[in-house]
Amino acid sequence: MGLEIRRASDRFVTVAEGRRTWHSFSFGAHYDPGNVGFGPLVCHNDDHVEPGSGYDDHPHRDVEVVTWVLEGALSHRDSEGRAGVVTPGRVQAMSAGSGIVHAERVEPGAGPTRFVQTWVRPDVPGGVPSYASSAVDPGPDWTPVLSGARPDVVPIGTRSATLWVARPGAGASLALPDVPHAHLFVARGAATLRVDAAGEASPYDLAEADAARLTGLAGAVRVEARAELLLWTFG
């Protein structure tokens, strides 16, 4: 049982022409053997990309690539002939499966674009690549937007995984879903965690881009926030 707070300022950062990326886990040249993932979650990148920039063709294999845009717009195209534009309020999932090449660039006219991209290991490697995108309207409580088990949202190939989004207002208090493992990210605003469990020195204040990794605290955590929150649950 435990809670680990990861501050925004402690993340790895990659700076390239037209973009800056903050990595919550080991990524590329940034390696920390004690921080290579959380359950099946192996990448959690916070990307800030300028107009006219982005990522040209690059390959993926055996990861579920999930994209959530916070501002601006991001265009997608891949080697399977699929294309789309992701804007705030729309979730995108690409199952890389046995292998796929894709490109992501700021949509012309969109302005500076910020998006959170997460990679999750699939249950079965070597699957057929796939792509899905759907509009969602998160409310003040947890809204499921993508899942490996729920039939009512965008699917991914990791049965235990669900991505939730919430946009609570001032004074709101949310209970975390009753799951064994959870990764909470404050995409905008600020939040306070209150933990009702032995050995935990609650409360914990979280600023924008801070994260919390929770294990074995099912039913013991509430979040007070005026924020946009992204929550991965596993279990």
C-alpha positions in Angstrom: 0.0 0.0 0.0 1.4 3.4 -0.9 1.3 6.8 -2.4 4.1 8.4 -4.4 3.9 12.1 -5.4 5.8 13.1 -8.6 6.3 16.8 -9.0 6.2 18.5 -12.4 9.6 20.0 -11.9 11.2 16.5 -11.3 10.2 15.2 -14.8 12.7 14.6 -17.5 12.5 17.1 -20.4 13.4 16.9 -24.0 13.8 20.1 -26.0 13.7 20.0 -29.8 13.0 22.5 -32.6 9.4 23.7 -32.1 8.6 21.4 -29.2 9.2 20.7 -25.6 8.3 17.4 -23.9 8.1 16.5 -20.2 8.4 12.8 -19.4 6.9 11.2 -16.3 8.9 7.9 -16.9 12.2 6.9 -18.4 12.1 7.8 -22.1 14.7 7.6 -24.8 18.0 9.1 -23.6 16.4 9.8 -20.2 16.8 6.6 -18.1 16.1 6.0 -14.4 16.0 2.3 -13.6 13.6 3.1 -10.7 11.2 4.9 -12.9 10.4 2.9 -16.0 6.6 2.7 -15.6 3.6 2.1 -13.4 1.9 -1.2 -14.0 1.2 -1.4 -17.7 1.6 2.4 -18.1 5.1 2.9 -19.6 5.0 6.5 -21.0 3.2 9.6 -19.9 4.4 12.6 -21.9 3.3 16.2 -21.6 4.0 17.8 -25.1 4.0 21.5 -25.9 4.3 22.0 -29.7 4.5 25.2 -31.7 2.6 25.8 -35.0 4.3 24.1 -38.0 6.0 21.5 -35.8 5.4 18.1 -34.4 6.6 14.5 -35.1 7.3 13.2 -38.6 6.9 9.5 -39.4 8.2 7.2 -36.6 7.4 3.6 -35.7 5.6 2.0 -32.8 5.1 -1.6 -31.8 3.1 -3.4 -29.0 1.9 -0.2 -27.3 -1.6 1.4 -27.0 -0.9 5.0 -27.8 -3.5 7.3 -26.2 -3.7 11.1 -26.9 -5.6 13.8 -25.1 -5.3 17.4 -26.3 -5.5 20.2 -23.8 -5.2 23.1 -26.2 -4.7 23.6 -30.0 -5.2 20.7 -32.4 -3.1 17.7 -33.5 -3.3 15.9 -36.8 -2.6 12.2 -37.1 -1.8 10.0 -40.1 -0.4 6.5 -40.2 0.9 3.7 -42.5 -2.5 2.0 -42.4 -4.0 5.0 -44.2 -5.9 6.4 -41.3 -6.0 10.1 -40.5 -7.7 12.4 -38.0 -7.5 15.6 -36.0 -7.6 15.6 -32.2 -8.9 18.6 -30.5 -9.8 19.3 -26.8 -12.7 17.1 -25.9 -11.7 14.3 -28.2 -9.8 11.1 -27.2 -7.6 9.2 -29.7 -6.3 5.7 -29.4 -3.9 3.9 -31.7 -3.1 0.2 -31.1 0.4 -0.2 -32.6 0.2 -4.0 -32.5 2.6 -5.8 -34.8 4.0 -2.5 -36.0 2.8 0.9 -37.4 4.3 4.1 -38.5 2.6 7.4 -37.8 3.1 11.2 -37.8 1.6 13.8 -35.5 1.8 17.5 -36.3 0.0 20.7 -35.2 -3.0 21.1 -37.4 -2.5 24.2 -39.7 -4.1 27.3 -38.1 -4.5 25.7 -34.7 -1.8 27.7 -32.8 0.4 26.3 -30.0 -0.8 22.8 -29.0 -0.5 21.0 -25.7 -1.3 17.3 -25.4 -0.8 14.4 -23.0 0.2 11.2 -24.7 0.3 7.9 -22.8 1.5 4.4 -23.8 0.1 1.3 -22.2 1.3 -2.3 -22.8 -1.3 -4.5 -24.4 -2.4 -7.8 -23.0 -1.4 -9.7 -26.1 1.6 -8.5 -28.3 1.7 -8.7 -32.1 -2.0 -7.8 -32.7 -3.5 -6.1 -35.7 -2.9 -2.3 -35.6 -6.0 -0.2 -35.1 -7.2 3.4 -34.7 -10.1 5.0 -32.9 -11.2 8.5 -32.0 -14.3 9.8 -30.2 -15.7 13.0 -28.9 -16.3 13.0 -25.1 -17.7 15.6 -22.7 -16.1 15.2 -19.3 -18.2 16.6 -16.4 -17.3 17.5 -12.8 -17.1 13.8 -11.8 -15.0 11.0 -13.3 -16.0 10.4 -17.0 -14.6 7.2 -18.6 -13.2 8.0 -22.0 -11.2 4.9 -22.9 -11.1 1.4 -21.6 -10.0 -2.2 -22.2 -13.2 -3.6 -20.6 -16.1 -1.1 -20.9 -18.2 -1.4 -24.1 -19.4 2.2 -24.0 -16.1 4.0 -24.7 -13.1 3.9 -27.0 -11.4 0.5 -26.6 -7.8 -0.4 -26.1 -6.0 -3.8 -25.8 -5.3 -3.6 -22.1 -8.3 -5.1 -20.3 -7.4 -3.8 -16.8 -6.9 -0.2 -18.0 -9.4 2.7 -18.0 -8.7 6.4 -18.6 -11.0 8.8 -16.8 -11.2 12.6 -17.1 -12.9 15.0 -14.6 -13.3 18.8 -14.6 -14.4 19.6 -11.0 -15.1 23.2 -10.0 -14.3 25.0 -6.8 -15.2 23.2 -3.7 -15.7 19.8 -5.5 -14.6 16.6 -3.8 -14.3 13.4 -5.8 -13.7 9.8 -4.6 -11.2 7.9 -6.6 -12.6 4.8 -8.3 -12.3 1.6 -6.2 -9.3 0.1 -7.9 -5.9 -1.3 -6.7 -3.7 0.9 -8.8 -4.3 4.5 -10.0 -2.2 7.2 -11.7 -3.6 10.8 -11.3 -2.3 13.7 -13.3 -3.3 17.3 -12.8 -3.5 18.6 -16.4 -4.7 22.1 -15.4 -5.3 23.8 -12.1 -4.5 22.4 -8.7 -5.8 19.6 -6.4 -5.5 18.3 -2.9 -5.5 14.6 -2.1 -6.9 13.4 1.2 -6.1 9.9 2.2 -7.9 7.9 4.9 -5.3 5.2 5.4 -2.9 4.2 8.2 0.6 5.6 7.7 -0.4 8.3 5.2 0.2 12.0 6.2 -2.8 13.5 4.4 -3.4 16.0 2.8 -1.1 16.3 -0.2 -1.3 19.4 -2.4 -0.8 19.0 -6.1 0.0 21.8 -8.6 -0.5 21.8 -12.3 1.4 18.9 -14.0 2.1 17.1 -10.7 1.1 13.4 -10.5 0.3 10.8 -7.9 0.8 7.1 -8.1 -1.5 5.1 -5.8 -1.2 1.4 -4.9 -3.5 -0.5 -2.5 -5.5 2.6 -1.5 -8.9 1.5 -3.0 -11.7 3.5 -1.4 -9.4 5.6 0.8 -8.7 8.6 -1.4 -10.6 11.8 -2.2 -9.5 14.6 -4.5 -10.5 18.2 -3.9 -9.8 20.3 -7.0 -10.6 23.0 -9.4 -8.8 21.4 -12.3 -8.8 19.1 -15.3 -7.7 15.7 -14.0 -6.6 12.7 -16.0 -6.8 9.4 -14.1 -5.5 6.0 -15.3 -6.9 3.1 -13.3 -5.6 -0.5 -13.4 -7.4 -3.5 -11.9 
